[in-house]
């Protein structure tokens, strides 16, 4: 699989690309964005970032699952999960980058 990026690495990249901003300003801006996105999802909203994708909630009904260790039935409670759907531009960029590596 590919490399993962942590929040601190993302902030370092942001700070590197915006040298006129103080590091603390970059951290604060990223924090506000993440907090706002989180609060929107908690309130049941949807987030759409054109050219990137959208975040939303999916309802997963209660079901019977299996314990992988012993195969016994386990009740899995109903819940909401966050999902991400990549936008068309992002899908095309990822596909193009993967095609060039084949």
Buried (B, 14 or more C-beta within 10 A) or exposed (E): EEEEEEEEEEBBEBBEEEEEBEEEEBBEBBEEEEEEBEEBBEEEEEBEEEEBBBBBBEEEEEEEEEEEEEEEEEEEEEEEEEEEEEBEEBEEBEEEEEEEEE
